[in-house]
């Protein structure tokens, strides 16, 4: 379960990092948004969505008994479905308002999931191994999340001759990684159920 959760978090960081590096470029090239408007939108999104997501997630998961509750994993899967629903249409949108909303919701759902996913991941290993597990997970976040995200988008967008189409394809490479996160969450939940049956 630790491996599935650590990889799920890595793909979550991959999506977040890809958006952080390239959303201003994408909005200006594809949707024709002015640079100062992108700055205000992104500042508002980065300040409000993660904060509200963490606070809301903390309140909701605390009310159901924390990340050890039997309801925690199913709730994470529901939120994962919602995150997929807002990320997948993003590369096909032609409205900047719809794109702003999708980005805000994606950051919100990611922040909603992050503390509980981390808690479940670290709680899945023995207490004496948690420090090592945390270090290994951090290494994976860097290798599979933070490092490839800016490269993948930049590489894919540089391949096309039509810059708008190439940027949309590059964003799709970032956004469709949410499917991997969701599948890894399902596999982690399956491992949890198998543990409970033993």
N, C-alpha and C positions, 0 to 999 in steps of 0.2 A: 504494500500500500504506500510505503514511503516513496518508492520509485515513481509510482504513478502520480502521486501528489506533487512531488518535486518537479517532475516534467510538466505537469499541468500549470504549475506556477511559472515555470520557465517560459511556456508559450504565452501565458498572460503578460509577462514582462516583455516578451517579443512584440506583442501587439501594441502595448503601451509605448514602448520605446520607438517603434516604427512610426506611430502617430506623432509622438513628440518631435521627432526629427524632421518629418516630411509633411505634416499637415499644412503648414503655411505655404510651402512650395505647391502642394496639390491645390489648395484653395485658389491661389493666384493664377496658376497655369490653366487648370481645368474649368473652374467656375468663374474666373475673372474677378475675384474679390480684391479690393484694394488692400495694400499692405497694412495701412493703419487699422482698417476694420478687422483684418486677420489678427492683429496684435490684441485688440480689445476683446474679440471673441475668445481667443486662446487664453488670455489672462483670466477672463471670467470663468471659463470652463475649468482651468487648472486650479483655481482657487475654490470654486464652489462644488463641483461634482465629486472629487475624491473626498473632500471633507464631509459632505452630506452622505456619501456612500458608506464611509467608515462609521459615522455616528449612527445612521439608520441600521446598518448591519449589526453593529454592536448591541443596539437596543433590541432588535428582533431576535438575534441569536441568544442574548441573555435571557429574554423572556421565555424561550423554549428550553432553557437549561444549559446553554453554552454549546461548545463544539463537540462535547461528549454525548450530547442528547441524541436519541435515535432519530429525532426529526431534523437534525442539522444537515446530514448528507442529502436527504431528499430535497430540502429547501435550497441547498447549494445547486443541485441539478436544475431546479426550476429557474433559479436566477441565471444559471449557465445557458439555459434555453433562451431566456430573454436577451442575454448578451449576444447570442448568435443571431437572434432575430433583428437586432439593431446593427450588427456589424456587416452581415452579408449584403444588404441592399446598398451600402455606402458607395461602392465603386460605380454604381449605375445611376446615382442621383444627379439631377441637373439643377436642383434648387439649393441655393446656399443655406436657406433657412432649415430645410430638411436635413442637410448635412450637419449644420450646427447642432440640431437636436440629436441626431444619431451619435455624434461625437460626445456630446454631454452625457447621454445615457450610457454609452460604452464605458466612459471613465467612471460613472456612478456605479454601474454593476460590477466593474472590476474591483473598485474599492470596497464595495459591499462584500465581495467574496474573499478578498485578500486575507484579513485576519483569521477567519475561520479555516480557510484552506491551510494556512501556516500552522495553526493550532492542531488541526487534525494530522497534518504531516509529521510534526514533531512528537505528537502523542502516540504515533504509530510505532515508535522505536522504544527500546528499553531506556529507562531514565539515565543510566550511566553512559549511554551512547548518544544522547541528544546533542551534546556539544559537537561531536564529530559529525553527526547527521546534519546539523545546521551549517557546518562548514562545507560539507559536500554539496548540500542544496545551494548554497551561495555560489559555489564554483559552477554548478549547472546553470544557475540564473545567468551568470556572465557568459558562459559558452553557448548556451542555446537560446538565450533571451536578449540580453543587452547587446552582445557582439554582432549577431547576424542581422538584426532588424534594419539598421541603417544601410548596411551593405546590400541586402536583398532588394530593397526598394530602389536604391540608387542604380544597382546593376540592371534590374529589369527595365527601369524607365530609360536607361541609356541605350537599350537594344533597338527600340522602335524608331521608325522614321517619322511617324505622327506623334508628336510630343503629348498631345492630349490623350490619345488612346494608350500610349506607353505608360503614362502616369496612372491611368485607370487600372491597367493590368498590374502595375506595381502595387497600387493600393489593395487590389484583390489578393495579392500574395501575402499582405499583412493581415487583412480582415478575415480571410478564410482559414487562418490558423486557429480561429476560435472553435472551429470544428474539432481540431486536435485536442484543444483544452477540454471540450465537452466529452469527447470519447475517453480521455484520460480520467476525467471525473467519474464517468460510468464504470470504468475498470477499477478505480479505487473503491467505489461503492460496492462493487462485486466482491472485492477482497475483504471489505469490512463484513459483509454478510457471511462470507465463508468462515471468517474468524468467529463470528457469533455462533455458528453452527457447531464448531469444534468443541 
